[in-house]
């Protein structure tokens, strides 16, 4: 403190006063500057927050002391004034400095002038935008004059913008079109006019199109679419002619554009040159008109010359006079076949006054080596044609018959009998030809049956009657004989032994299960036995000497049966085969060595009734042979069922591997299931007197009644097949349940396949107990316990027809007799 006093004591009073004033001035400047900054910041924050709240982001606030500068570009003048008002509400307007700019205003675009005019019998509607200046009045007045008493709906608006270039010519043309077209829609714009209308006829359509074309202003783009209903053609006619002047249409009608194109294409193929016309109209007698017209035009082309006329469903074919009779007959027959049923054909072959008599009437049938047969020539009438068609389909198959015959009421007496007898004779051949004439019947061809020639002679002599001439020229071809090509039983066994000599049938150690490595061998054996029907062959099993004698015999028996079942599972007919186990009784080698024991563990095949050939064992001695073999059956492999339930269990074992199949939609057992049916028959022979219900089931597709009938027919077909296999079916009955008892979901293909099945059920005596499980693919061991099955079935309430083979019972087609 003394130092400060000393410092100031150096100055005079005047100097100190000046210094005090200078300091006070500086302090005042600093305070005012700070206050100014605070006022600017406060003003900027307040104004910025207010503008942000109003959504104004295009302006900037720049305070300058007490003044506020506003910069930016306002979208409109109104937006600028609004901003100034907002800022003026916060601060004094004298502090505001306006530095705002305004976006220049854009010129308004002229609207698109267009009008829609709709006119029909109910009134006129006007919709659109017109330029001002009287256009609206002109259009409204014109519409009122056109409408008369019908109402006019005016929904027109106008705009003060000037009309664009091209508007007036388009507007005038639109009014002219509105006056001309009573049923129309007219769209008018400066760039063009679109006209859509309906005419009463094709002639009116052409007239309106020509009138519009004449009124069209130069340079105006117009679109015209006038439709007219198709004419009603009565009668619906087509006439095609081919003569020395060429092929042409005298008249042509079609029901659709596609039909017209088909007819014209057929005509071009038949020789029509240049552009041909064909009217598309209403009144066609059938949707198959184009198909019939194509067939008729092709018939004229096949004749070479002629005329065909279609008048609704009546067809007239007239050939030229020099057409050969056989060509005429062939063409007429083919045309009759090709025409849909609704058409009626009248064919004529004009005769010259001095012409020679027509050739002899003839009916021919040609059987190809594929099994297809073509029938041509003459028949008496439509009834005989139908009878010949049905008879041929019964003999050769419905899908293999082609008939192209024509009717001739002047044929000789007995003509239908000759034709049917000839077809029956032709069915005995593999390939051949039948010719039926008034004086003779000729059958020629090739057959694979040695007695076919004799059989054909028997048929013709019996059906034609005494003294009637016929000729048979048939050649036997051994290559076509299915019996001659079959191997002998000895050859079948030799085939199997040749395979076993290359590879031995092996089993799991101490088991009757065939080793997986032998699966291919079993399949090869099944293929070798494919043509060996009901082969009386013994499958014998042998073991080494290790283990007990009874155990070895049981093991060899089980292994022989396993081979039998494996063949049966591969669809081999094992009905005459037997499986026998000999154990260690017949060694072929020394059991003291490993090699000898391996050789003794074997499966052998030989014909039943033949002694197996002695084989020299390694020890040098000859193995002993047994006495005559007792013939067995296939069910020996599964054992004899002791109870009805066991019988159903054996059936279930087979059905788990494969189910009985049928032809789609039919009650005919498929060829693939023939082996399974044979195996089932062998099993059922071992269950005599067991009351069994053969139950048929279907999926849910089709009608309920149809499914029930189909399931019953299929069950009866199985029962008939069992009877034909020698099964006593007196205690069995067939029942069809249709879709009533599904076991899977009918919404899926797998479920429907599972539901289409045949079941074998025991018929119980009392309804109190649970029903036994059906023998389908499920475990048949779940059948009802013993004691619940009746001593015999009660058929007192069964009203179903007998399944004994009758005329209408389903059965395989019989093979032609072989004499």
Secondary structure, 3 states (H helix, E strand, C coil): CHHHHHHHCCCCHHHHHHHHHHHHHHHHHHHHHHHHHHHHHHHHHHHHHHHHHCCCCCEEEEEECCEEEEEEEECCHHHHHHHHHHHHCCCCHHHEEEEEEECCCCCCCCCCCEEEEEEECCEEEEEEEEECCCHHHHHHHHHHHHHCCCCEEEEEEEECCCCCCCHHHHHHHHHHHHHHCCCEEEEEECCEEEEEEEECCHHHHHHHHHHHHHHCCCCCCEEEEEEECCCECCCCEEEEEEECCEEEEEECEECCHHHHHHHHHHHHHHCCCCCCCCEECECCCCCCHHHHHHHHHHHHHHHCCEEEEEECCEEEEEECCCCCHHHHHHHHHHHHHHCCCCCEEEEEECCCCCCCCCCCCEEEEEECCCCCEEEEEEECCHHHHHHHHHHHHHHHCHHHEEEEEEECCCCCCCHHHHHHHHHHHHCCCCEEEEEEECCCEEEEEEECCCCHHHHHHHHHHHHHCCCCCEEEEEEECHHHCCCCCCCCHHHHHHHHHHHHHHCCCCECCCCCCECHHHHHHHHHHHHHCCCCCCCCEEEEEECCCCCCHHHHHHHHHHHHHHHHHHHHHCCCCCCCCEEEEEECCCCCCCCCCHHHHHHHCEEEEEECCCCCCCCECCCCCECCCCCCCCCCCHHHHCCCCCCHHHHHHHHHHHHHHCCCCECCCCCCECHHHHHHHHHHHHHHHCCCCCCEEEEEECCCCCCHHHHHHHHHHHHHHHHHHHHHCCCCCCCEEEEEEECCCCCCCCCCHHHHHHHCEEEEEECECCCCCCCCCCECCCCHHHCCCCCCECCCCCCCCCCCCCCCCCCCCCCCCCCCCCC
